[in-house]
Amino acid sequence: MMKATKAPLAEQLRPETLDDYLGQDHILGRGAILRKAIESDAIPSMILWGPPGVGKTTLAYIISRKLNREFYTLSAVSSGVKDVREVIKKAHYGFSQAILFIDEIHRFSKAQQDSLLGAVEKGTVTLIGATTENPSFEVISPLLSRCQVYILKAFEKEDLLKLLDKATAFLENQMRKQIKIAEKDALLRISGGDARKLLNALELSVGSSDDEKDIVLTNDRVLEVIQQNLVRYDKSGEMHYDVISAFIKSMRGSDPNAAVYWLARMIEAGEDPVFIARRMLILASEDIGNANPNALLLAEACFNAVKQTGYPECRIILSQTAIYLATSVKSNSSYMAIENALAEVKKSGDLPVPLSVRNAPTKLMKDAGYGADYKYAHNYTGNFAEMHFLPPDLQGKIFYEPGNNKRETDIRARLAGLWNKTYHYQH
């Protein structure tokens, strides 16, 4: 077996320059916005938002090395206001503007985030916060307004294959033996786009074969090794996102028993209940929507109640909501509608707003035809008058297809009756 004293493979392969950094070309490629800011030594305070294992911490280290600045790092899980103030005090007496990196900044309380404001605003420190959560929800507005948000994307398959080749060559040199990856699907699937999980899985799989002359990894062998080694749930470890994924998929799949089991796993591990409630809030709209609008109301009530009660009482509220969502009728029609509309906007661009539905606050605009032929719905029988609201090039295009459930079947019937000349909904 490989010696336990060695640093993990992911740490040994951590890139040290922008040229070695994998992926994120949209912000770090030649001429991209963040790369230009780094190369001109004009970086703003920033929030790096993206899924786990895409290199948020690594990027912060690379920036500090490139700019030759003092680098302080805090973890929101284990640091408090006192720790923040101590770092700011040290940075105040430094020779250059220090970089303060805060991992999991979404776990900082309002008070902890407030303690950063003065130093960020005065430029005592350049803040780099890393988060897997939407900063709009998790970072207070005054701090967010002083930071640039950069979105990091999950790695593409090509990126992961490059990393896999590099890691394999590194291990071959380190172990002085041949390593053949006969099948790569299992490693890629286990990674889920997370470079750290990919490297951990490779290291575990190779380590389990250390006594062999030449190592050959197949899908079956990799899966067997991973199942043996990743059996515990740890809210800060590898299975954090796997368990929340299982929880969400159980509710989407209408299995209340599995949903409650995965919920119990998270509760027992001390998972943040607000994190769980937020995921259910999203599911209520994405996977249930107008098939049962009460689902969103209950999920919102759960989200607010959990913030007020906390553990242990909130476990009951979480359980009630998870069971309700799991047993509810499902529809993703609202989710698909906005996805379809966004795809159309990207394809056709900013099409003109029809004159009939434009705002006409001035006489000049009215004379130009703004608002002409607009039909005020409430002046017509049934509070409806058929007219065109979409740009001319998109008239008759359907983005919303009601789902196959009782409530949305009624919605489809109503739309078919109202819009039989325009949208041709089949009833």
N, C-alpha and C positions, 0 to 999 in steps of 0.2 A: 504494500500500500504506500501511497505518497506520504511523505512526512507531514504530520499535522502542524509542525512549526512554520511551514511555508505560508505566505499570504495566499488568500484565495486567488484562483486564476483570474477572476474579474479585476482584482486589484493589481495583479502583476501585469495585466494587459491594458491598464488604464492609459489612454493616450495623453501625451503631454503638450501637443501643439495642435493648432487649428487644422493643419494639413493632415494630421493623423486622425482627427475626429471623424466619427462615422455618421453619415446622414445629415439631416437638417439643412440641406442646401438652400431652402427657401429663405433662411435667415443668416446662414454662414457660408454660402457659396461665394465665389469670386464676385465682388460688386454688390453682394446682398447687404441689407440694412445694418444688421448687427455686426457683421464682419467689418464693414467700413467704420463703424463707431469704435470697435476694438482697435483697429489698425491706426486710427487717428487719435487714440487715447482720449476719447470723448464719450465714454459709456455713461448712460443714465442709470439711476437706480432702476431695478427691473424685477419683474416676477417671471420666472420660467415655469410655464404651465404645460404639463404633459403627462402621459402615462408613466408608470414605473419603468426603470431600466432603459431610458432613452438618453441618459447622459447629462442630467441637469447638474448634479454635483460635479461631475467631471468638467463640464463647461465652465463652471465657476472657478475651479482650480486653474484651468487653462488661461482664463482671463487674467487672474491675479499674477500668474507667471509671465504672461505676455507683457503686462503693464508694469511689472516689478513693484507691486504694491504690497503693503502689509495685508495679511489675510487672516481674518477671524471667522470662526465657524461656530454656530450654535445649533442645537437641535431643539425644535419647539416642544418635543416630547419631554425633555429633561431640563430645560432652561427656564428661568423666570425673569421677572423685571429686574431683579438685582444683577443677574448675569448680563443682561442687556446694558445696564448702566455702567457696569465695570468695563465692558468692551468699548463703549462710547468714550469713557474717561481715558482709556489707553490710547484710543485713536486720536483724541484731541491733542495729545502731546507727541504724536508721531510726525515723521518727516514728510510723509506723503498722504494723500487722501486714501484711507484704508478701505478695504472691501469687507463688508460684513455679510457672510453667507448664512442664511437661516433655512435649514432643511425642514420640510413639512410646515411651512409658515401658516398654513390653514389651521393648524392646531393651536396657534397663539391666541390667547384671549384678547378681548378689546383693550384691556389695561396694558397688556404686553405690547400690543401693536401701537398703542398711544405713546408708549415710552420711546418708540423709534422716531416719531414724527420730527421732533426738533433737530436731531442729528442728521436726518435725511434732508430736511429742508435747508439747513445751514451748510450742507456738504461736508460735515465732519466725517461721515462714512458714505460710501456708495453701497446701497443695499442690493443684494441679490437674494431673492426669496425663491424657494423651490416648492411647488405644490402639484399634487395630482388632482386637486379639486378646483372648480371654477372660481377664480379669484373674485369675481363679481359678487359671489355669495359669502366668501370666506375672509376677504381682506377689507378692513374698514375703508370707507370712501376717502377720507383725508389722506390716508397712506397710499391707496390705489391711485389717486389723482397725481401723486408725486412719482409714480413708477410707470415705466413702459412695460407692457405685457407682451412677452414673446411666447408663441405657442410652439411646442416641440411635438413632433409627430412620432407615432410608433414606427419602428423600422420596417422597411419593405423587405420582401424575401431576398432580394439581391444583396441588400446590406448585411442580412444575417448570414448568408452564404459566404460572403467575403470574410466576416468575422470568424465563422466556423473554420474556414481554411487557415486563417492566420493563427487561431488558437491551436489547431491541430499541429501545424508546423512548429509552434512554440513548444508544445508538449513532447513532440517527437525529439526535438533537440534536448529538452530537459531530461527526458527519460532514456534517451539513446536507444529507442526502438521504433519500429514502424507502427503507425496507427492508421487503419483503414476504416473509413466510415462508409460501410456498404450501403446503408440506407439512411437518409437524412430526415425523412418525414416526421418521425417521432420527436426528434430534437427540435425541429422547427415548430411543431404543434405545441410542445411543452412550453416553448419560449413565449408564445403568444405575442411576439413582437418585442419582447423584453430581452435586451442583450445580456443582462446579468443572469437571468434565469437560463438562458441558452448556455452561457459559460459554466454555470453551476451544474447543469445537467450533464454537460460534456465532461467536466472534471469528475463528477461522481461516477459516470459510466466508465471512464478510462481508469479511474482509481480502483474500481471493482475488478479490473482485469490486469492489475499491475504485475501479477505473478506469471503472466503469459509472455512468451517470447515476442510475438507480434500480436497486436490487439485489433480485433475486427468487431465493429459495432453494427448491429442490426436493429431494426425497430423494436423487435421483441425484447432484445437484451436491454436496450435503453429503458423501455417502459417498465421492465421488471426491476431494474435498479432504482428508478425514480420512485416507484410505488413503495419500495422498502425504506426509502430514506425520507420521503416527504409525507409523513403520516400525521404530523401534529399541526394544528392551526395556531398561528402566531400572528397577532394583529399587526406586528411590525415586520413580519417575515415574508417568506415566499408564498404562503398560502392565503394571505390576506385577500388578494383579489380573486383567487380561485373560489373561496368560500362565499364571498358576496355575489359572485357570478352564479354559483349554484343556487343561492337564495333567490335571486331574481328570476332565473330560468325555471325554478320550481313554481313560483307564483304565476309566471307567464304560461306555464304548462298545466295550470289548474290543479296542482297537487298540494293541498294544505298541510299534509303530514310531512312531506319533505321540506316545505317552507318553514314550518315550525322547528324542525330538526336543525336546519342550517342557522336559523335565528338563535336557537339555544347554543350552538357552537360559538357564535359571535358574542353572545351575552356572557357565556362562561369565560371567554378570553378577554373580556373587558373592552370590547369594541365600543367606540364612540356611538352612543345611541342616536345622536343627531345625524351621523353619517348614514346609519341604517334607515332612519326615517326619511332622509332626503332621497335615497334610492327608491323607496316606495312611492314617494311623491311623483317622481319622474315616471315610474312604471304605470301609475294610475292614469296618466295621460297618454303615454306612448302605447300601452298594450290594452287599455280598456276604453278610454276616451268616451265618446258619446254613446257607446253601447250601454254604459252605466255611469252617467255624470256624477252620481253620488260617491263614486270611488275616489275622485279627486278631492271632493269635500272632506271625506273621512281621512284621506292621507294628509291633507293640509292640517286638519284638526290634530292628527297624531303628531305631525311635525312640531306644531306649537306646544302641544301638551308635553311632549318629551323634553323640550327645552325648559319647561317650567318645573318638571318633577324630577327627572334624572333617575338613576338606579337607586334602589331596586324596583320601585313602583312602576317605572315606565316600561318594564318588561311585559306587563300585562297589556298596556296600550299597544306596544309593538306587536304582540301576539294577536290581539284582536284585529288589528289592521292587516297584518300579513294573511290571516285566515280569510278575511273579507275579500281582499284582492285576489287571493288564490282561487276562491270559489265563485268569483264574479264572471259573467260572460265577457268574452274578450273581443277586441277590435283594435287594429292598428291603422284605421282609415285616416284619422287626423294626422298621425305621424307621416303616413305616405303622402297625404295631400300637401303638406308643407315641403316635403322632400321633392315632390313633383314640380311644385311651383318654383322652388329655388333652382332646380335644374333648368327650367324654362328661362328664368331670369338670366342665368349664366350663359345660356345659348343665344337668346334673342336680345339681351342688353336692355337699355332703358327706352322701351317703346313709349310713344307719346300718350299722355292721358287724354281720353276722348273729350272734346269740347263740352259735351253735355254734362259731364260730371266734374268739370273743373270749378275751382272756387272763383267767384267774381266779386271781389270786394270794392272795385272801382267801376265808374261809368265806362271808362275806356275799355276795360275788360269785358263788360257786358256788351258794348258795341262791337267788340271783336268776336262775339259769339260764345264767350265763356258762359257756361250754365244754360245755354239755349237748349230747348227741347227736353230739359230735365223734368222727369215726372215724379212728383212728391208722392211716395207710396201711400201715405195716409189719406190722400184725396180720392183714392180709388177703392172699388169694392174689394173686400178681403184684404185691404192694406197692401195691395200688390199691383204693380204695373210693369209689364214686360218691356225692358229696354236693354241696351248694351252698356255694360260697365267695364269690360275688358278693352284693351287696345284693339283696333280693327283687325290686326294680323292674328289675334288670338281668339277672336269671337267664336264661340261654340266649343272651345277647348275645355275638357273636363280634367280638373286636378283632384277633386274629391269624389271618390267612389265609396258610397256607404257600405258598411260591412254587412255580413250575413247574420244579423241578429234582430230580435223583435223591434227594438227601438229604432235602429237604423233602417230596417225594412220600411217602417213608417216614414222615416225621413226621405227615403228613396221615392216612395209613393207621392209624397208632397212635392218633391222637386220635379218628378215626372209630370205632375199635373200643372205646376206653375210654368215650367220652362220647356214645354213640349215643342216650341218652335226654335229654340236656341240650343239646348244641351242634349236633348234626346236621351234622357235617362230611361233605361229599360225597366219596366215595372211588371 
